[in-house]
Amino acid sequence: MCAIFDIAISLFTSFGYFEDPRDDQKVLANVHASLKPGGKLLMDMSGKEVIARTFQPTGWSEPEPGTLVLQDRKVNARRLVAVGVK
């Protein structure tokens, strides 16, 4: 992999969703390998306090007319997990 980027950006708490923490490590290793020497990684993350204030264990959405999605969520020691999508 060539180190060609000056910066990498991860937005909207989009890091840390893998079941195995080693997969998160692989992502970080790949980002590091892709950055030029002195390159930066900017990560937009929500703190546990924000998530605790806004957490809803069940949510409904209608991504398109006639399609209804139910999402069940739980929080484990490491991350927020969608446990069921219907």
N, C-alpha and C positions, 0 to 999 in steps of 0.2 A: 504494500500500500504506500502511495506517495504522500509525503507531508506537503500538501499544497495550500492549505487553508490558513488564514490569519486568525479566524474566529469560528467557533461552533456555538450554536444557540439552541437550547432545549427549553421550549415554552410550555406554559400551562401544566406544570407538574407532570410532564410526560415521561419522567424517568422513574424507575423502580417498580415496574409492573410485572417483572418476571417472577415465576414461582421460585426459581433457584437464584440466590444472590450471586452465584458465579457468572450467571448470564449478565447481570448488571456490570460486573467487573469486565466482562468481554466488551460490552458497549463502551465503557470508559477507556479501555485499552485501544479500541479501534479509533475512538475520537482522538486520543493522544497521538496515535500513529498518523492521523490525517492532518494534524496541525503542524505548521512550520515551527521551527525553534522560536520560542517566545510567544507562540500562539496562545489564545485564551479560550476557555470554555465558560459560557454564561448560562447558568441554570436558573430558571424561574420556578420556585418551589413554594408550596403552601405549608405553613407551619401547622403542627398538630393542634394548636389552639384554634386556628381558623377552621380547620376541618371539624373539630369537636363542636364548634358553634353552629356550623351549617349542615352537619351530617344528617341525612335522612335515610333510614334503612330500606325504604321502598320508594320507588319513583316510577311514574308513568310518562310516556311520551308518545306522540303521534308523528313519526318521521315523514309520513305521507298519508293522505286521506285514505282511510280504510285499514291502515296498519297501526295497531296499538302495541306498544312495547312496555312490558313490566320488567323492572330491574330490581332484584333483591341485592342488598349490599351488606357487608360486614367489615369490621375493622379487626385485623389481627395485630400482633405485637409489632409488625414491621410496615404494614401498608393497608390501604383501603382496597377491598376486593369485591368485585361484582360476582355474587355466588349463583345467580340465576337470571337469565334473560329469556323472556317468553314473547 
